[in-house]
């Protein structure tokens, strides 16, 4: 296996590409082939190989935090236990000193610790979770920006919108100077610019959350803050070769839905900042290579014998996720085979890479969590995001005068557009359906089979509408809109994530801000008056439930119950969170797009 070429990736072994040796044009030409030939190695990794490679090594600090997390669970018990808390701590002393003190803690005959001793140890040797981030006043925040939400005429709604706008101040952070000085004491990763955290237990920057945070910041006229977030994500690419799931050392084994190009596109459209575009393009090309590397790409041959390259989620990890070690080990406890257990851990991390952690969407048997099979699924939304990336890079290259790169990415987008139509589109139901790979035919090119389209209804089945290639097709929009209206997903207070109440958080009856926004924006931009009317109706339902929940609780929430007005969502593997970055961003984006009439009620 080829040795890694640092600093472009941190994998010890990988299908590596030295981006320094490639011009933007040569890289674009390489990409347009859909085969990154310079990434090939003698031991080629099959797209569906049972060998989980590459695996990114963890750090000694993270490994110690996992031991501490397990000890804390055994000592304090499960009540109100959050495993993430223990990997977000910071050391007061160096790791060897801390480990020695940990080993020397007095133990009972059965090896257990007293709660008092462990609590005292943590207080003496650790800084609290969150201390590695410090408050940072946004440089461009003003209480009421000029030209803020001009379509919002109702004074009650406007007052609330200004309160949501003011939440940017409470979510603004920068990485502590201590992280910069002594990074070995922290799981937090250093970053060059301030960030917006989602809120609550999510004390660090997250990748795909940042897109909707930025949409809200643009509505709030906070352009410099938005650019700073993009600068941080570009920094990840420069350091690791891809944007990390989040800003912690334990997130280096995976990414999240690739929306960086969409962030840059939106900022450029608002600001015309050419320097940002020029700075971003090399990073976007590196990220594009990451998502089109051998671990992520799969070739499907359609009924016309045409080959299509599509992509999947594939984390570089085969152990319990450090931020949830105790939970993951419990989930895996009934699996006795070591390789099967590693595969389950791999599926857990790959599902986290999808952003939909967790959902019946990824399970062979929705009643059995250990049947997660995310790496054997070609997801509609991921491939839509990569299509958007190709179109964005083409646009951004064009505005910088790089016509050759723009042409190459237009060609790549056309190939992906054909692939999405051939593999995902189902004419009978009028939706794009996830495609399940055949385990028995994983090597090389797989032949498309209609029975491998997953017939279940998920909000992701409609995400292609978000991209102009699809929403500009009037007859297609009409067909998909009719399918959506009859799908059962549209509820009194927004779009449900699925029709199955599995108890997982990315299922019914939960609605999530990103899914509302992409479907609404696609319908609104289609040019169809009927589609825009449907989009506005959905946006109003979503705004209303956000407003009522805020008035009841004083907080914005991570997710909402779309069946009940003003009720936040539940289910999943952690308690519901507040803050909340992407919910704030989508509310502001909806109010900017649709406004709120003077005489229209906002209560349920």
N, C-alpha and C positions, 0 to 999 in steps of 0.2 A: 504494500500500500504506500502511496506517495506521502512523503513527509510534508507537514504543513508549512506554508510560507507565511511567517509572521511578518508584520502585525495584522495582516488582513483578515485572518481568522485565528481563533484561539484553540481550535481543535488540535489534538496531538496528531491525529491522522484524519485526512479528509480528501475529498475531491477538490483540491485547492486551485485557485487561480490567482496569479500575481497581477493585480490590476494595474500596478505601476508600469508594466511593460506594454499596456494597451492604450491606444488613443480612444477617445469617445467613439470615433467612427468605426475603428476595427472591432471594438467591443459590441457596438450596435449590430455590425454585420455578423459577428459571431452569434449574437442572440437571435437574429432573424432566421437563422437556420433551425432554431428550436433544439439544437444539439450543441452543447458547450464542449467542443472537442478537446480543448485544452484541459478540461477537468477529467478526462478519461484516465483510468489507471489499469494496470495489468490485471488486478483483481476487481473487475467491474462489479459494482454493487447493483444487484437486481432491484428494480423499482419496488418489488414486494418481497424482498428477501426476508427470511425469518431471522437472519442475523441483524441485530440492532446496532448498526454502525452509521456514522461515528457516534461515540459517546463522549461528551465533554466532561473532563474530570472536575470534581468539586474542589473546594479549598479546605485546608485544615480547619480554618475558623468555622466554616459552615458545617463541617462534620462534627465539630465540638458542639455547636448550637443544637444540632439534631440530638446528640446525646443528652444535652440539658433539657431539651423539649420532652424527650421520653421519660426522663427522671421526674420532671415536673408533673407530668400526667400521672405517673405512678404515685407521686407523693401528695399532690393536691386534689386529685380526682377529676372527674369529667365535668362537674358542674361549672359552667361559665368558662370552660377551658378553651383558649384559642391558641393553637400550635404556632401560628404565625408570630405571635408576640415574642417568642423565645429566639427566633432567628432574626428578629429586628432589633435586638439589644446591641449595645456597643460595650466593648471591654474598657475597663478603667486601667488595667495593667496588661502586659504582654500575654500572649496566649500560653506559653509554657508555665508562667507563674499562676495563671488562672486555672489551668488544667491540674497543676499540682495541688492547689488548694481544693479543687473539686474532688480529687481522688482521696484526699485526707479527711474529708467530711466524715464524722462518726456515723457508723451504720449499725443497725440492729443485727440480730443473729441471722435473719433471713436476707440481709443485704439492703434493706430499705432505709431511707432517710426520714428524719422527722421533718414535718412541715416547717417548724420553727427554724431548724438548722438550714434548710434549703432557702427559705425566705431571707435569712440573714446573709447567706452566701451571695445571693443575687443582689441584695442591696449593697454589699461591700465591694463586689467585683464588677458590677455592670452599671452602665448608664441606662436610663429608661428607654424603652422603644419610642422612637420619634425624636430623641435628642440629637440625632445625626442630621436632622433638618431644622432650620431656624426660620422664624417668620421673616418675610421679605415684602416690604411695601411695593406693590407694582408701580413702575415708573410712570405709567400712562393712565392710571386710574383717576377718574374724577367722578364725583357723586352723581352728576347727570350730564353725560356727554352731549355735545352739540349735535343735533340731528338724530337723537336716540329714539328709535322705534316710532317714527312719525305716523304710522297707521294705527297706533293704539290710541283710541279716542276716549275710552272709558276711564275715568279718573281712578277708580278702584283697581282696575287691572294695571294701569300705569304705575300706581304706587307700589303694587306688588312686584312688577317687573324691575323697578329700581332697587327693591330689596334683593331680588335674585341677582341683579347686576352687582350689588354690593358684596355678595358672597365671594366674588373673585378675591377680594382682600383677605378673607378668612382662609382661603385655600392656597394662597401664594406662599411659597417656601423657596429657600435656596439650601444647597448642601452645605453643611457646617464646615468651617475652616479646618476643624479637627479631622474631618474625613480626608481633606486634601493633604494635611500634614502627616497623619498616621493611618493610611487606608487599611493597613493590616488589622486594625482594631474594630473594623466596621463591616457589616454586610452591605451597607449603603455604598453605591458607586459614585465617585466624584463626577460632577457635571459642570460645564462652563457657565451656564445661565440659570436664572431662577426657573421654577417649575410651578405648575398647578397640580396639586394632588387631587385624586378623586374625593377623598374624605374618609373619616373614621379609621378603620384598620388598614386602609390603603394609604400608607404614609409616604409613598414614593411615586414617581412618574410612571405612567403606563402607556403602552404604545397606542393601541387603537382607541382608547378613551380620548387621547389627545386630539383626534380629528374633531370630535363634537365639542370638546372644550374650546378649540380654536374657532369653530363656527360661532360659538357664543361670544368669544372675545372679539371677533370681528363685528358682531352686532353691537358690542359695547365700545367699539372704536379703540380697542386696546391692541393696536397693531404691533407695537414693539414687544409686548409680552408674548403675542402669538409667534413672532419671529424667533424669540428666545427659545420657545418650546421646540421649534423645528431645528434650531441650532443644536440643542441637546440630542435630538434623535439622530442628526447627522454625525454627531460625535460618537454615538454608539457604533454607527456603521464604520467610521474611520478606525475605531479601536477593535471591533469584533468582526466586522464584515457584514453585519446585519443589525437591524434594530431589535434590541432585546424586548422580551415580554414586559419587563419593568426594570427599574433602576436599582436592583439588588444583585449581589453576587450569585444568589441562588437562581436567578432568572436567565443566566447566560446560556442555558441549554435549549432555549427555544425563543421564537419570536411571537408575534401576534398578527392578526389580519393586516396586510400591508397597505396602509393608507397614507404614507408619508407624501407620496407624489400628489395625492388629492389635497393634502394640507397646503403644500407649496402652491398648487394651482389656485386655490381659493385666496391665499394671501396675495399672490401676484395680481389676481383680478381686482382686489380691493386697493392695492397700494402701487402696483406697477413697479415693484422693487426688482430691477434687473440684476442687481448684485446678488440678491438672495437666490435667484434662479441660477446664475452662473456658479455660485458656490454649491448649489444643491445637485446639479446634474451628475457630477462624478459619483457622488454618494448614491444617487438613485440607480445608476447603472450597476454599482456593486450590489445593491439590494436586489435588483432584478436578477442578477446572476445567482444569488443565494436561493431565490425562490424557484429558479430553473435548474438548480443542481440536481444530480442524480437521485438524491434522497426524496426530492419533492415531485419529480416529474414522472408521468406515466403515459405510455403511448397506447391509444385505442384505435383500432381499425374499424371503420364503420361498414355498413352494408354495401357501400359502393367501392369497398377496398381502398378507401382513402385513410391515411394515417393522421391522427390528431394528437398533439401533445397537450396534456392537461396536468393539473397540479393538485397536490394533497397536503395536508398537515403532517409533519413528521418531526417530532422533537428528538433531540440528540441526547437521550436519557433513558435509562432502564432500571432506575431505582425509585424508592419513594421520593416524592417531591419534598425538598427540605422544609418548605413552608407548611407542609401537611404530613410530615413523616408518620406521626402517630395514627392519623386517620387512614393514610394509604396502607400502612401495614395491617390495620384492622380489616380494611376492605379485602386485602389479599390473603387473609389468614386461612381461608378455606381452600386456597390453591396450594397443592403440595409439590407439584413439579417446579423445579427451579427456573427452567427456561420459560415456562408458561407464566410464572410469577413475574419474571423480568419483562415479558411481553405485555402483561397487564399494566405494569408500572410505565412502560413506554406509551401505552394507549392513554393512560391518565395524563401524562405530560403533553402528549400530542393533542388531546382534547382541550387542555388548558391553552395550548397555542391557538386553537380555533377561536378563543374568546367565549365560546358557548360551554363553559364548564359549570354544570353538566346538563345533559339533555337526553331524552329518549332517542333523539335523532342519531346518536352515535352508538346505540346499543343494538346488538342482534336480538336480544330479549330484554325489553324495557323493564321487566320485573327483576332482572339480575344485573346488578351494576358491574359485575366482573366480565360481562360480555361486551364491554366497550370495544369498538373496532374502528376507531377514527382513521387509522392509517390505511384501511382498506376501502375508504370512501373518497370519491372525487366530489368535493362540495361545490355546489352551484355558486355560493357567495364568494368563496376564495377565488375561483376562476373569474368571477365578475370583477373582483378587486384587482386582479392581475391584468385583466383587459383594460380597466381604468388606468392602471399604472402605465401600460403601453401607450394609451392615448395621451395621457398627461406628459410623458416623456417626449413624445412626438411634438406636442404643442410647445413645451418649454424649450426643446432644442430649436424649434422653428423660430421662436421669438429671439433667440440668441444668435440666429444666423447660421446655425449648423443644419443645413438642409439635408445633408447625407444621413445624419443620425435620425432626423425627423422622418425621412422616407423609410428607413429601415424599420422604425418602430410602427409606422403606419402599416407596413407589410406584416409585421408580427401581430398587430392587433387584428388585422383582417383574418389571419390564420386562426387566431383564438376565437374570433367571432364565429367563424365556420365551425370550430370545434364545439363551442357552446350550443350552437343550433343542432349539430349532429348528435351529440352525446346526451345533452341534458333536456332539450325541448321535447315536450310531450303534447302533440297536437290535440289529442283527444281531451285532455283535461285543461289545456291552455295554461300550463305552468312549466317551469324548468325544475326538473327533479334530480336530486343527488344520484350519483351513479356508484353502485357497489361493485368492487373488483372481485373476480373469481380467485379464491386462494389457490385453487388447483392449476390455474393457468397464469401464475404471476410472472413467470420469466418472460422477458421480451415484450412483444406487442400482444395486447389482448384484443379479442374480437368483441365488438359491441353486441350486447343482447338486450332486447327490450325488457326482459324480466328482471334485469339488474337495476333498472330505474326504481328508486324507492318511492312507492305510491303514497306514503304518508304526507299529510299537509303540514308544512312548516312555513313560518314567515319568510324564511330564506328562499323558498320557491319563487318569490316575487322580487328578489333583490336586483336581478338584471334590469328591471325598469329604471333603476337609478342612473344607468349609463346611457348617454345620448344615442349610442348605436341602437338601442332598443326603444327608448321613449320617443325617438323621432319617427318611428314607424307607426303611423296612425291606426292602421287596421290591426296591427299586433297589440297596441295599447288597448284598443276596444275589447279584443278577445281576452287579454289577460285581466283587464279590469272586471269584466263579467265573471271570469273564473274566481277572482279574488272576492267579489261581492257574494258569491255563492259558496265560498270555501268554509265558512264558519269561523274564520279568524277575526272578522270585524265584530267587536263587542261594544257594549255601551260606552266604554271609556278608553278605547284604543284597540290596537291590534294585538291579539294573543300570539305568543311565540309558537305554539303548536295547539293541537286539539286534544292532546293527551295530558291528563293530570297525573304525572308520574311521581310527584313529590320533589323532582329536580327543579332548580330555579329557572332553567331555560326551557320551560314547558308551560302549559296552561295551568292557572289563569294569569300568569305573569306577562306583563308587557314591558318592553325595554326601549329606552329613548332612541338608540341607534336604529332599531328596526322600524319604529314609527317614522323617523326622519327620512331614511332612504326610500321607503315606499311612497311617502307623501311627496317628497321632492321630485321623484320620478314622474308621478302622476301630474303634479303641478306644472312641470316643465314640458309636458308632452305636446302642448298646443291645443289639446282637446278641452273645450269648455266643460264638458261633462266630467272629464277626468280631474280637472282643476277643482270643480265643485266637490267631488268625492274627497280629494286631498284636503280641502279646507275643512270639510266636515270632520275628518279624522283628526286633524290638527286641533280643532276646537274641543273635541272630546278629550284629547290628551292634555291640553292646556287646563281644562276645567278640573280634571282629577288631580293634576299637580297643584293647582291653586288651593283646592279644598284640603288636600293633605297638608299643605304648608300652613294653612290657617289653623288646622287641628293640632299640628305637632310642632310648628315653628321651624320645620326643616324640609329640605328637598331630599328625595329618596332615590336610592339606586335603581329601583324597579317598582312597578305598581300592579295592583290587581285590577285588570281591565273589566271585570264584572261589577265592581263596586266603586262608586265615586268616592275619591279621597282616601282609599285604602292602599297602603303600600304592599308590595309583594312579599312572598315568603318562600319556604322550601329551600332546598339546597344544603350545602355542607357548612354554612356559617350563618350567623344571625344577620338579619337585614341591616344594611348600612345607610348612613346619611351623609349629606355634604352638598350636592353630589355632582361632580364635574360635568358628566355628559348629560345628566338630566337638566341642569341649569342651562347648558349650551343649547340643547334642543328647544327648550321653552323660549329662549331669546330668539333663536333662529326662526321658529314658527311665528312669533309675534312680529318679527321684522317682515316676514313674507306676507302674512295674512292680516296682521293688525287685530284690533278688537273694537267693534262698533260702540258708539256712545251708549246706545240704549239696549245693548245685549247683556243679559244676566250672565254672571260668572259662577254663581253657586249651582249646586246640583238641583 
